[in-house]
């Protein structure tokens, strides 16, 4: 039983480039959550997706950030025209459909994005 | 307003000392969950414990223990006889139902624990 898989583990981008972070949920899970951890801070909620639907994107920056979770394949967090302030660790978690509110998420190992 | 406050930014202890990491939370919900996660230098998040708001019993797991007090909105974490391998950043988190009926996590800023030999 593989856990939540994120790749790459480390990603270096120059300012202005695009960053694509991938998250493969646990088997049987169709709900994905992205969180961002800025340096020296705790994780902050970004977006909640179900297959082919964005449910809650209240934590996403208004510009340059987008997320998708297609019918097939992993969830993708896309950051266009990256800036130094985007340097952070990005974590995702997943859950099955109709997970109870007591469900404890397992987070992936994260992708550490460094913008140079 | 911060929903989860971890006032201790960094703590240093010598091996075998006991150490308590503080966590204070804020919520209007009656049903919520509290968590502790460990983040070692390698960066992943390791789940340690989950408590629901209706269960105030303290819990002990080996050298780890947790003290949940609703009256003071606190969920403190104690490591007894600390070891060098306990060195990590520890996060307290609150999970409460959101508008879209999923558990949204709110993390504290973390406490970095340094255990010296």
gemmi code that builds the backbone of each chain (N, CA, C; Angstrom):
import gemmi

chains = {
    "A": [
        ("UNK", (0.837, -1.199, 0.000), (0.000, 0.000, 0.000), (0.865, 1.239, 0.000)),
        ("UNK", (1.030, 1.837, -1.177), (1.849, 3.030, -1.259), (1.098, 4.177, -0.617)),
        ("UNK", (1.845, 5.078, 0.004), (1.241, 6.261, 0.589), (1.035, 7.310, -0.480)),
        ("UNK", (0.876, 8.548, -0.037), (0.742, 9.663, -0.966), (2.116, 9.941, -1.567)),
        ("UNK", (2.178, 9.952, -2.875), (3.468, 10.110, -3.547), (3.547, 11.491, -4.175)),
        ("UNK", (4.625, 12.174, -3.868), (4.837, 13.487, -4.470), (6.157, 13.492, -5.220)),
        ("UNK", (6.154, 14.106, -6.367), (7.421, 14.299, -7.088), (7.384, 15.577, -7.885)),
        ("UNK", (8.563, 16.148, -8.076), (9.829, 15.684, -7.531), (9.972, 16.035, -6.049)),
        ("UNK", (10.958, 15.492, -5.385), (11.208, 15.858, -3.988), (11.804, 17.251, -3.896)),
        ("UNK", (12.662, 17.554, -4.843), (13.301, 18.862, -4.889), (13.182, 19.412, -6.313)),
        ("UNK", (12.906, 20.697, -6.396), (12.734, 21.332, -7.706), (13.367, 22.714, -7.640)),
        ("UNK", (14.257, 22.990, -8.564), (14.890, 24.302, -8.631), (14.434, 24.969, -9.922)),
        ("UNK", (13.970, 26.179, -9.801), (13.515, 26.946, -10.962), (14.105, 28.340, -10.895)),
        ("UNK", (14.368, 28.878, -12.084), (14.804, 30.273, -12.156), (13.572, 31.167, -12.159)),
        ("UNK", (13.748, 32.356, -11.683), (12.644, 33.321, -11.688), (12.047, 33.442, -13.078)),
        ("UNK", (10.726, 33.408, -13.141), (10.043, 33.519, -14.422), (9.679, 32.189, -15.059)),
        ("UNK", (10.286, 31.099, -14.593), (9.955, 29.788, -15.145), (8.674, 29.253, -14.517)),
        ("UNK", (8.237, 28.120, -15.034), (7.049, 27.467, -14.501), (7.465, 26.282, -13.634)),
        ("UNK", (6.708, 26.050, -12.580), (6.943, 24.880, -11.729), (5.691, 24.007, -11.744)),
        ("UNK", (5.911, 22.703, -11.909), (4.806, 21.734, -11.874), (5.097, 20.703, -10.805)),
        ("UNK", (4.207, 20.613, -9.839), (4.362, 19.680, -8.734), (3.266, 18.637, -8.856)),
        ("UNK", (3.678, 17.382, -8.663), (2.715, 16.298, -8.846), (2.431, 15.566, -7.547)),
        ("UNK", (1.194, 15.143, -7.421), (0.762, 14.409, -6.228), (-0.123, 13.246, -6.650)),
        ("UNK", (0.324, 12.039, -6.346), (-0.487, 10.846, -6.611), (-1.093, 10.396, -5.295)),
        ("UNK", (-2.417, 10.401, -5.185), (-3.052, 10.037, -3.910), (-2.911, 8.553, -3.624)),
        ("UNK", (-3.256, 8.202, -2.418), (-3.270, 6.789, -2.048), (-4.313, 6.061, -2.890)),
        ("UNK", (-4.129, 4.799, -3.058), (-5.044, 4.006, -3.870), (-6.456, 4.114, -3.319)),
        ("UNK", (-7.400, 4.370, -4.200), (-8.796, 4.459, -3.781), (-9.207, 5.835, -3.293)),
        ("UNK", (-8.247, 6.748, -3.206), (-8.564, 8.104, -2.756), (-8.839, 8.995, -3.952)),
        ("UNK", (-9.915, 9.769, -3.856), (-10.264, 10.657, -4.962), (-10.297, 12.122, -4.531)),
        ("UNK", (-9.835, 12.402, -3.318), (-9.817, 13.777, -2.815), (-8.375, 14.122, -2.476)),
        ("UNK", (-7.964, 15.301, -2.904), (-6.588, 15.733, -2.699), (-6.578, 17.133, -2.094)),
        ("UNK", (-5.618, 17.355, -1.220), (-5.465, 18.642, -0.533), (-4.013, 19.093, -0.678)),
        ("UNK", (-3.816, 20.357, -1.014), (-2.467, 20.917, -1.104), (-2.258, 21.930, 0.017)),
        ("UNK", (-1.066, 21.835, 0.624), (-0.676, 22.778, 1.666), (0.711, 23.312, 1.328)),
        ("UNK", (0.972, 24.535, 1.759), (2.281, 25.145, 1.513), (2.941, 25.485, 2.862)),
        ("UNK", (4.221, 25.211, 2.941), (4.995, 25.543, 4.133), (6.088, 26.516, 3.736)),
        ("UNK", (5.899, 27.786, 4.073), (6.950, 28.768, 3.852), (8.051, 28.565, 4.882)),
        ("UNK", (9.261, 29.022, 4.608), (10.371, 28.819, 5.552), (10.027, 29.311, 6.956)),
        ("UNK", (10.337, 28.495, 7.924), (10.143, 28.821, 9.347), (8.664, 28.975, 9.723)),
        ("UNK", (7.777, 28.447, 8.940), (6.350, 28.556, 9.245), (5.689, 27.189, 9.217)),
        ("UNK", (4.451, 27.154, 9.704), (3.653, 25.937, 9.599), (2.995, 25.832, 8.240)),
        ("UNK", (2.345, 24.699, 8.028), (1.676, 24.487, 6.752), (0.393, 25.310, 6.684)),
        ("UNK", (0.099, 25.789, 5.483), (-1.136, 26.550, 5.277), (-1.906, 25.951, 4.105)),
        ("UNK", (-3.194, 25.809, 4.301), (-4.077, 25.227, 3.307), (-4.079, 26.055, 2.016)),
        ("UNK", (-4.029, 25.355, 0.895), (-4.115, 26.048, -0.383), (-5.412, 25.684, -1.116)),
        ("UNK", (-5.609, 24.374, -1.374), (-6.721, 23.998, -2.248), (-7.142, 22.561, -1.968)),
        ("UNK", (-8.433, 22.317, -2.196), (-9.023, 20.987, -2.032), (-9.677, 20.612, -3.361)),
        ("UNK", (-9.286, 19.461, -3.889), (-9.818, 19.029, -5.170), (-10.396, 17.628, -5.067)),
        ("UNK", (-11.448, 17.405, -5.831), (-11.909, 16.063, -6.119), (-11.648, 15.825, -7.603)),
        ("UNK", (-11.810, 14.596, -8.019), (-11.537, 14.293, -9.427), (-12.278, 15.273, -10.336)),
        ("UNK", (-11.528, 15.995, -11.139), (-12.038, 16.925, -12.147), (-12.770, 18.134, -11.562)),
        ("UNK", (-12.669, 18.340, -10.254), (-13.358, 19.491, -9.656), (-12.489, 20.161, -8.604)),
        ("UNK", (-12.498, 21.484, -8.616), (-11.893, 22.245, -7.534), (-13.020, 22.588, -6.564)),
        ("UNK", (-12.867, 22.145, -5.299), (-13.941, 22.339, -4.335), (-13.730, 23.609, -3.518)),
        ("UNK", (-12.505, 23.784, -3.024), (-12.208, 24.942, -2.174), (-10.808, 25.416, -2.513)),
        ("UNK", (-10.701, 26.577, -3.091), (-9.373, 27.124, -3.428), (-9.131, 28.419, -2.672)),
        ("UNK", (-9.723, 28.528, -1.505), (-9.651, 29.763, -0.733), (-8.229, 30.112, -0.294)),
        ("UNK", (-7.325, 29.150, -0.271), (-5.958, 29.420, 0.157), (-4.991, 29.634, -0.993)),
        ("UNK", (-5.474, 29.601, -2.187), (-4.586, 29.761, -3.348), (-4.325, 31.233, -3.608)),
        ("UNK", (-3.090, 31.615, -3.869), (-2.828, 32.982, -4.325), (-3.637, 33.259, -5.589)),
        ("UNK", (-4.040, 34.497, -5.731), (-4.980, 34.838, -6.816), (-4.354, 34.714, -8.192)),
        ("UNK", (-3.067, 34.915, -8.272), (-2.425, 34.901, -9.589), (-1.321, 33.855, -9.621)),
        ("UNK", (-1.081, 33.353, -10.777), (0.042, 32.459, -11.125), (-0.118, 31.042, -10.611)),
        ("UNK", (-0.979, 30.793, -9.673), (-1.145, 29.451, -9.108), (-2.420, 28.812, -9.652)),
        ("UNK", (-2.298, 27.534, -10.008), (-3.485, 26.785, -10.402), (-3.294, 25.334, -10.005)),
        ("UNK", (-4.395, 24.627, -9.877), (-4.340, 23.218, -9.502), (-5.386, 22.466, -10.295)),
        ("UNK", (-5.070, 21.209, -10.563), (-6.027, 20.350, -11.247), (-5.867, 18.927, -10.748)),
        ("UNK", (-6.931, 18.159, -10.929), (-6.913, 16.745, -10.565), (-7.744, 16.046, -11.641)),
        ("UNK", (-7.079, 15.642, -12.704), (-7.812, 15.073, -13.840), (-8.372, 13.700, -13.521)),
        ("UNK", (-9.215, 13.238, -14.401), (-9.841, 11.932, -14.226), (-8.776, 10.838, -14.138)),
        ("UNK", (-7.760, 10.959, -14.955), (-6.650, 10.019, -14.915), (-5.374, 10.770, -14.572)),
        ("UNK", (-4.550, 10.157, -13.764), (-3.261, 10.762, -13.469), (-3.245, 11.527, -12.165)),
        ("UNK", (-2.069, 12.071, -11.844), (-1.914, 12.733, -10.557), (-2.543, 14.126, -10.531)),
        ("UNK", (-2.632, 14.660, -9.347), (-3.003, 16.065, -9.197), (-1.760, 16.905, -9.484)),
        ("UNK", (-1.967, 18.043, -10.118), (-0.865, 18.924, -10.473), (-1.092, 20.292, -9.841)),
        ("UNK", (-0.070, 20.790, -9.165), (-0.062, 22.176, -8.707), (0.909, 22.911, -9.610)),
        ("UNK", (0.409, 23.934, -10.265), (1.196, 24.636, -11.267), (1.426, 26.070, -10.826)),
        ("UNK", (2.674, 26.487, -10.877), (3.015, 27.862, -10.528), (3.697, 28.480, -11.740)),
        ("UNK", (3.063, 29.487, -12.288), (3.641, 30.150, -13.455), (4.502, 31.327, -13.021)),
        ("UNK", (5.515, 31.611, -13.834), (6.381, 32.776, -13.614), (6.805, 32.872, -12.145)),
        ("UNK", (7.478, 31.852, -11.683), (7.824, 31.780, -10.270), (8.680, 32.967, -9.844)),
        ("UNK", (8.500, 33.332, -8.560), (9.304, 34.380, -7.929), (9.945, 33.792, -6.686)),
        ("UNK", (10.923, 34.528, -6.125), (11.658, 33.991, -4.978), (10.714, 33.651, -3.817)),
        ("UNK", (9.668, 34.432, -3.650), (8.726, 34.199, -2.565), (7.939, 32.911, -2.681)),
        ("UNK", (8.011, 32.250, -3.829), (7.336, 30.958, -4.000), (8.164, 29.815, -3.428)),
        ("UNK", (9.407, 30.098, -3.070), (10.261, 29.055, -2.489), (9.628, 28.548, -1.195)),
        ("UNK", (9.352, 27.288, -1.157), (8.631, 26.705, -0.023), (8.593, 25.199, -0.218)),
        ("UNK", (8.065, 24.525, 0.809), (7.760, 23.106, 0.677), (6.259, 22.980, 0.438)),
        ("UNK", (5.904, 22.176, -0.536), (4.502, 21.990, -0.885), (4.138, 20.540, -0.575)),
        ("UNK", (3.128, 20.403, 0.279), (2.692, 19.074, 0.705), (1.301, 18.782, 0.175)),
        ("UNK", (1.049, 17.524, -0.112), (-0.323, 17.157, -0.414), (-0.744, 15.985, 0.461)),
        ("UNK", (-2.056, 15.873, 0.643), (-2.660, 14.781, 1.393), (-3.851, 14.288, 0.578)),
        ("UNK", (-4.320, 13.091, 0.902), (-5.479, 12.577, 0.172), (-6.439, 11.887, 1.122)),
        ("UNK", (-7.668, 11.701, 0.649), (-8.659, 10.978, 1.450), (-9.611, 10.250, 0.510)),
        ("UNK", (-10.280, 9.216, 1.016), (-11.268, 8.523, 0.195), (-12.550, 9.341, 0.100)),
        ("UNK", (-13.440, 8.960, -0.811), (-14.738, 9.643, -0.860), (-15.484, 9.443, 0.451)),
        ("UNK", (-16.247, 10.426, 0.843), (-17.085, 10.337, 2.043), (-16.275, 10.019, 3.300)),
        ("UNK", (-15.047, 10.503, 3.350), (-14.257, 10.291, 4.568), (-14.921, 11.024, 5.730)),
        ("UNK", (-14.994, 10.410, 6.897), (-15.589, 11.103, 8.036), (-14.704, 12.270, 8.471)),
        ("UNK", (-15.267, 13.144, 9.235), (-14.504, 14.298, 9.691), (-13.374, 13.887, 10.633)),
        ("UNK", (-13.443, 12.704, 11.171), (-12.382, 12.228, 12.046), (-11.190, 11.672, 11.265)),
        ("UNK", (-11.307, 11.633, 9.958), (-10.262, 11.003, 9.153), (-8.946, 11.754, 9.285)),
        ("UNK", (-7.905, 11.024, 9.615), (-6.591, 11.648, 9.752), (-5.810, 11.552, 8.467)),
        ("UNK", (-5.500, 12.639, 7.883), (-4.796, 12.622, 6.610), (-3.349, 12.184, 6.778)),
        ("UNK", (-2.875, 11.516, 5.767), (-1.454, 11.228, 5.649), (-0.889, 12.151, 4.579)),
        ("UNK", (0.143, 12.846, 4.935), (0.752, 13.761, 3.986), (1.853, 13.055, 3.207)),
        ("UNK", (2.044, 13.507, 1.981), (3.191, 13.058, 1.205), (4.460, 13.657, 1.776)),
        ("UNK", (5.580, 13.284, 1.178), (6.875, 13.755, 1.680), (7.191, 15.187, 1.263)),
        ("UNK", (6.370, 15.750, 0.402), (6.546, 17.143, 0.031), (7.462, 17.351, -1.155)),
        ("UNK", (7.277, 18.488, -1.807), (8.196, 18.953, -2.853), (8.778, 20.273, -2.375)),
        ("UNK", (10.102, 20.321, -2.335), (10.771, 21.550, -1.932), (11.156, 22.335, -3.173)),
        ("UNK", (10.487, 23.464, -3.340), (10.727, 24.316, -4.490), (11.687, 25.430, -4.087)),
        ("UNK", (12.742, 25.576, -4.852), (13.694, 26.669, -4.651), (13.726, 27.501, -5.925)),
        ("UNK", (13.483, 28.776, -5.755), (13.526, 29.686, -6.903), (14.802, 30.516, -6.803)),
        ("UNK", (15.600, 30.422, -7.862), (16.897, 31.140, -7.841), (16.891, 32.303, -8.829)),
    ],
    "B": [
        ("UNK", (-6.650, 36.014, 12.839), (-6.178, 35.556, 14.148), (-5.633, 34.142, 14.021)),
        ("UNK", (-4.554, 33.870, 14.753), (-3.965, 32.549, 14.726), (-4.909, 31.550, 15.361)),
        ("UNK", (-5.158, 30.451, 14.684), (-5.985, 29.420, 15.288), (-5.158, 28.500, 16.176)),
        ("UNK", (-3.891, 28.362, 15.863), (-3.013, 27.495, 16.654), (-1.747, 28.270, 16.963)),
        ("UNK", (-1.426, 28.367, 18.227), (-0.247, 29.107, 18.654), (0.738, 28.190, 19.362)),
        ("UNK", (1.937, 28.175, 18.844), (3.030, 27.476, 19.504), (4.048, 28.554, 19.868)),
        ("UNK", (3.994, 28.970, 21.102), (4.764, 30.145, 21.517), (6.266, 29.881, 21.561)),
        ("UNK", (6.629, 28.631, 21.759), (8.056, 28.286, 21.846), (8.602, 28.068, 20.428)),
        ("UNK", (9.471, 28.955, 20.009), (10.032, 28.827, 18.667), (11.086, 27.721, 18.638)),
        ("UNK", (11.920, 27.705, 19.667), (13.007, 26.730, 19.694), (13.323, 26.379, 21.140)),
        ("UNK", (13.555, 25.101, 21.378), (13.918, 24.628, 22.713), (15.141, 23.742, 22.594)),
        ("UNK", (16.085, 23.935, 23.508), (17.269, 23.066, 23.555), (17.325, 22.375, 24.904)),
        ("UNK", (17.514, 21.084, 24.877), (17.649, 20.313, 26.109), (18.816, 19.362, 25.954)),
        ("UNK", (19.228, 18.829, 27.088), (20.271, 17.809, 27.079), (19.590, 16.449, 27.149)),
        ("UNK", (20.162, 15.501, 26.484), (19.586, 14.154, 26.444), (19.189, 13.689, 27.850)),
        ("UNK", (18.052, 13.016, 27.896), (17.451, 12.448, 29.112), (16.616, 13.448, 29.891)),
        ("UNK", (16.662, 14.694, 29.511), (15.761, 15.662, 30.154), (14.349, 15.479, 29.616)),
        ("UNK", (13.366, 15.852, 30.420), (11.983, 15.890, 29.957), (11.733, 17.263, 29.336)),
        ("UNK", (10.861, 17.290, 28.334), (10.561, 18.575, 27.684), (9.090, 18.611, 27.306)),
        ("UNK", (8.469, 19.767, 27.501), (7.065, 19.945, 27.147), (6.926, 21.009, 26.081)),
        ("UNK", (6.209, 20.660, 25.029), (5.944, 21.591, 23.936), (4.506, 22.074, 24.070)),
        ("UNK", (4.349, 23.380, 24.079), (3.027, 23.963, 24.329), (2.261, 24.198, 23.034)),
        ("UNK", (0.952, 24.073, 23.153), (0.079, 24.350, 22.007), (-1.234, 24.907, 22.536)),
        ("UNK", (-1.605, 26.055, 22.041), (-2.884, 26.673, 22.400), (-3.666, 26.873, 21.114)),
        ("UNK", (-4.942, 26.561, 21.145), (-5.744, 26.651, 19.923), (-6.979, 27.503, 20.148)),
        ("UNK", (-7.595, 27.855, 19.046), (-8.795, 28.686, 19.104), (-9.786, 28.184, 18.073)),
        ("UNK", (-11.002, 27.901, 18.498), (-12.037, 27.480, 17.572), (-13.404, 27.751, 18.161)),
        ("UNK", (-14.401, 27.931, 17.290), (-15.779, 28.104, 17.744), (-16.578, 26.809, 17.583)),
        ("UNK", (-15.971, 25.854, 16.901), (-16.669, 24.595, 16.691), (-16.657, 23.760, 17.963)),
        ("UNK", (-17.686, 22.957, 18.122), (-17.701, 22.033, 19.250), (-17.068, 20.704, 18.873)),
        ("UNK", (-17.045, 20.417, 17.583), (-16.400, 19.194, 17.097), (-15.153, 19.578, 16.323)),
        ("UNK", (-14.049, 19.133, 16.809), (-12.786, 19.422, 16.134), (-11.780, 18.369, 16.555)),
        ("UNK", (-10.642, 18.389, 15.879), (-9.592, 17.413, 16.165), (-8.267, 18.139, 16.315)),
        ("UNK", (-7.454, 17.606, 17.165), (-6.131, 18.166, 17.397), (-5.083, 17.115, 17.057)),
        ("UNK", (-3.994, 17.581, 16.480), (-2.948, 16.672, 16.014), (-1.577, 17.195, 16.434)),
        ("UNK", (-0.653, 16.274, 16.526), (0.756, 16.626, 16.577), (1.463, 15.874, 15.454)),
        ("UNK", (2.349, 16.617, 14.762), (3.184, 16.026, 13.730), (4.642, 16.335, 14.048)),
        ("UNK", (5.497, 15.427, 13.643), (6.942, 15.620, 13.786), (7.528, 15.815, 12.390)),
        ("UNK", (8.401, 16.794, 12.253), (9.077, 17.003, 10.974), (10.580, 16.922, 11.217)),
        ("UNK", (11.174, 15.758, 10.944), (12.627, 15.626, 11.122), (13.367, 16.419, 10.060)),
        ("UNK", (14.678, 16.507, 10.182), (15.462, 17.284, 9.207), (15.248, 16.844, 7.764)),
        ("UNK", (14.853, 15.608, 7.547), (14.614, 15.131, 6.177), (13.367, 15.758, 5.557)),
        ("UNK", (12.509, 16.359, 6.384), (11.432, 17.185, 5.851), (10.047, 16.589, 5.786)),
        ("UNK", (9.922, 15.273, 5.897), (8.562, 14.729, 5.800), (7.787, 14.998, 7.089)),
        ("UNK", (6.499, 14.847, 7.044), (5.644, 15.030, 8.215), (5.262, 13.654, 8.756)),
        ("UNK", (5.534, 13.455, 10.019), (5.229, 12.180, 10.649), (4.094, 12.385, 11.639)),
        ("UNK", (3.004, 11.686, 11.417), (1.847, 11.788, 12.305), (2.183, 11.176, 13.654)),
        ("UNK", (1.842, 11.888, 14.746), (2.094, 11.374, 16.084), (0.803, 11.006, 16.804)),
        ("UNK", (-0.180, 11.915, 16.794), (-1.391, 11.658, 17.556), (-2.544, 12.516, 17.043)),
        ("UNK", (-3.753, 11.999, 17.205), (-4.975, 12.743, 16.941), (-5.898, 12.591, 18.154)),
        ("UNK", (-6.511, 13.707, 18.563), (-7.502, 13.675, 19.633), (-8.752, 14.390, 19.150)),
        ("UNK", (-9.916, 13.898, 19.535), (-11.120, 14.633, 19.197), (-11.561, 15.475, 20.387)),
        ("UNK", (-12.394, 16.449, 20.105), (-12.749, 17.456, 21.106), (-13.574, 16.900, 22.254)),
        ("UNK", (-14.086, 15.706, 22.118), (-14.914, 15.142, 23.179), (-14.138, 14.213, 24.102)),
        ("UNK", (-12.901, 14.031, 23.813), (-12.103, 13.099, 24.600), (-10.944, 13.822, 25.245)),
        ("UNK", (-11.101, 14.165, 26.521), (-10.059, 14.909, 27.209), (-9.104, 14.016, 27.987)),
        ("UNK", (-9.218, 12.748, 27.799), (-8.296, 11.853, 28.511), (-6.877, 12.077, 28.021)),
        ("UNK", (-5.956, 12.144, 28.958), (-4.560, 12.250, 28.562), (-4.092, 10.930, 27.966)),
        ("UNK", (-3.118, 11.005, 27.117), (-2.656, 9.798, 26.445), (-1.147, 9.669, 26.586)),
        ("UNK", (-0.721, 8.431, 26.760), (0.713, 8.139, 26.872), (1.054, 7.075, 25.844)),
        ("UNK", (2.147, 7.315, 25.143), (2.638, 6.314, 24.206), (4.158, 6.260, 24.342)),
        ("UNK", (4.624, 5.305, 25.083), (6.064, 5.198, 25.321), (6.581, 6.420, 26.062)),
        ("UNK", (7.512, 7.128, 25.456), (8.080, 8.317, 26.108), (7.260, 9.574, 25.817)),
        ("UNK", (6.232, 9.435, 24.992), (5.405, 10.577, 24.615), (4.123, 10.602, 25.435)),
        ("UNK", (3.717, 11.804, 25.817), (2.413, 11.955, 26.464), (1.804, 13.284, 26.049)),
        ("UNK", (0.471, 13.308, 26.074), (-0.256, 14.483, 25.640), (-1.275, 14.873, 26.686)),
        ("UNK", (-1.373, 16.169, 26.945), (-2.279, 16.713, 27.946), (-3.254, 17.649, 27.238)),
        ("UNK", (-4.510, 17.224, 27.128), (-5.543, 17.996, 26.435), (-6.439, 18.625, 27.482)),
        ("UNK", (-6.528, 19.945, 27.502), (-7.382, 20.650, 28.463), (-8.253, 21.650, 27.716)),
        ("UNK", (-9.533, 21.323, 27.602), (-10.456, 22.219, 26.894), (-10.619, 23.527, 27.628)),
        ("UNK", (-10.529, 23.502, 28.952), (-10.758, 24.727, 29.735), (-9.747, 25.815, 29.393)),
        ("UNK", (-8.550, 25.392, 29.017), (-7.513, 26.367, 28.658), (-7.177, 26.301, 27.166)),
        ("UNK", (-7.954, 25.521, 26.411), (-7.713, 25.368, 24.969), (-6.259, 25.012, 24.695)),
        ("UNK", (-5.778, 24.029, 25.406), (-4.381, 23.651, 25.224), (-4.254, 22.156, 24.953)),
        ("UNK", (-3.228, 21.834, 24.219), (-2.961, 20.432, 23.878), (-1.447, 20.267, 23.867)),
        ("UNK", (-0.888, 20.098, 25.066), (0.561, 20.089, 25.234), (1.146, 18.698, 25.067)),
        ("UNK", (2.381, 18.661, 24.646), (3.068, 17.419, 24.292), (4.351, 17.317, 25.112)),
        ("UNK", (4.502, 16.224, 25.841), (5.689, 16.023, 26.678), (6.483, 14.825, 26.194)),
        ("UNK", (7.775, 15.031, 26.070), (8.682, 13.924, 25.770), (9.492, 13.660, 27.040)),
        ("UNK", (9.424, 12.458, 27.521), (10.141, 12.069, 28.729), (11.480, 11.459, 28.332)),
        ("UNK", (12.509, 11.779, 29.083), (13.847, 11.205, 28.814), (14.211, 11.383, 27.346)),
        ("UNK", (14.305, 12.622, 26.940), (14.520, 12.931, 25.519), (15.789, 12.273, 24.987)),
        ("UNK", (15.765, 12.022, 23.675), (16.904, 11.422, 22.995), (17.290, 12.297, 21.803)),
        ("UNK", (18.500, 12.119, 21.345), (18.973, 12.929, 20.211), (18.054, 12.747, 19.001)),
        ("UNK", (17.518, 11.545, 18.823), (16.649, 11.282, 17.666), (15.328, 12.039, 17.730)),
        ("UNK", (15.037, 12.629, 18.901), (13.815, 13.435, 19.018), (14.001, 14.823, 18.415)),
        ("UNK", (15.202, 15.175, 18.061), (15.463, 16.495, 17.475), (14.685, 16.627, 16.171)),
        ("UNK", (13.835, 17.643, 16.122), (12.962, 17.835, 14.960), (12.159, 19.104, 15.203)),
        ("UNK", (11.364, 19.447, 14.221), (10.361, 20.499, 14.418), (9.030, 19.805, 14.663)),
        ("UNK", (8.319, 20.240, 15.680), (7.048, 19.627, 16.040), (5.921, 20.626, 15.791)),
        ("UNK", (4.921, 20.139, 15.080), (3.782, 20.984, 14.747), (2.525, 20.493, 15.439)),
        ("UNK", (1.808, 21.436, 16.000), (0.481, 21.181, 16.520), (-0.506, 21.660, 15.464)),
        ("UNK", (-1.589, 20.945, 15.267), (-2.557, 21.336, 14.241), (-3.976, 21.127, 14.741)),
        ("UNK", (-4.852, 21.994, 14.269), (-6.279, 21.923, 14.571), (-7.002, 21.595, 13.276)),
        ("UNK", (-7.918, 20.677, 13.351), (-8.728, 20.337, 12.192), (-10.188, 20.541, 12.548)),
        ("UNK", (-10.881, 21.317, 11.749), (-12.296, 21.555, 12.018), (-13.065, 21.496, 10.705)),
        ("UNK", (-14.355, 21.195, 10.777), (-15.135, 21.098, 9.543), (-15.177, 22.429, 8.825)),
        ("UNK", (-15.050, 22.379, 7.523), (-15.114, 23.604, 6.740), (-16.465, 23.686, 6.045)),
        ("UNK", (-16.685, 24.766, 5.351), (-17.932, 24.983, 4.636), (-18.219, 23.839, 3.666)),
        ("UNK", (-17.173, 23.296, 3.070), (-17.344, 22.240, 2.076), (-17.257, 20.849, 2.688)),
        ("UNK", (-17.464, 20.785, 4.004), (-17.559, 19.503, 4.697), (-16.303, 18.646, 4.563)),
        ("UNK", (-15.163, 19.287, 4.711), (-13.938, 18.510, 4.828), (-13.141, 19.115, 5.968)),
        ("UNK", (-12.235, 18.304, 6.474), (-11.409, 18.790, 7.573), (-10.308, 19.678, 7.048)),
        ("UNK", (-10.357, 20.940, 7.405), (-9.299, 21.863, 7.012), (-8.321, 21.965, 8.180)),
        ("UNK", (-7.061, 21.801, 7.891), (-6.036, 21.834, 8.927), (-5.486, 23.243, 9.111)),
        ("UNK", (-5.280, 23.610, 10.373), (-4.596, 24.856, 10.712), (-3.394, 24.469, 11.562)),
        ("UNK", (-2.225, 24.803, 11.076), (-0.997, 24.424, 11.758), (-0.435, 25.589, 12.555)),
        ("UNK", (0.169, 25.260, 13.695), (0.983, 26.243, 14.381), (2.280, 26.449, 13.612)),
        ("UNK", (3.069, 27.375, 14.079), (4.318, 27.705, 13.382), (5.453, 26.759, 13.736)),
        ("UNK", (5.196, 25.853, 14.660), (6.187, 24.829, 14.956), (7.131, 25.199, 16.089)),
        ("UNK", (7.606, 24.180, 16.782), (8.645, 24.333, 17.804), (9.820, 23.447, 17.407)),
        ("UNK", (10.963, 24.066, 17.263), (12.165, 23.297, 16.924), (12.803, 22.787, 18.204)),
        ("UNK", (12.911, 21.482, 18.313), (13.504, 20.864, 19.486), (14.906, 20.378, 19.153)),
        ("UNK", (15.878, 20.839, 19.931), (17.262, 20.385, 19.793), (17.609, 19.574, 21.034)),
        ("UNK", (17.940, 18.321, 20.843), (18.352, 17.481, 21.959), (19.838, 17.223, 21.816)),
        ("UNK", (20.595, 17.686, 22.792), (22.050, 17.564, 22.707), (22.522, 16.365, 23.517)),
        ("UNK", (23.538, 15.676, 23.011), (24.032, 14.496, 23.736), (24.738, 14.884, 25.029)),
    ],
}
model = gemmi.Model(1)
for chain_id, residues in chains.items():
    chain = gemmi.Chain(chain_id)
    for i, (resn, *xyz) in enumerate(residues, 1):
        res = gemmi.Residue()
        res.name, res.seqid = resn, gemmi.SeqId(i, " ")
        for name, pos in zip(("N", "CA", "C"), xyz):
            atom = gemmi.Atom()
            atom.name, atom.element = name, gemmi.Element(name[0])
            atom.pos, atom.b_iso = gemmi.Position(*pos), 0.0
            res.add_atom(atom)
        chain.add_residue(res)
    model.add_chain(chain)
structure = gemmi.Structure()
structure.add_model(model)
structure.setup_entities()
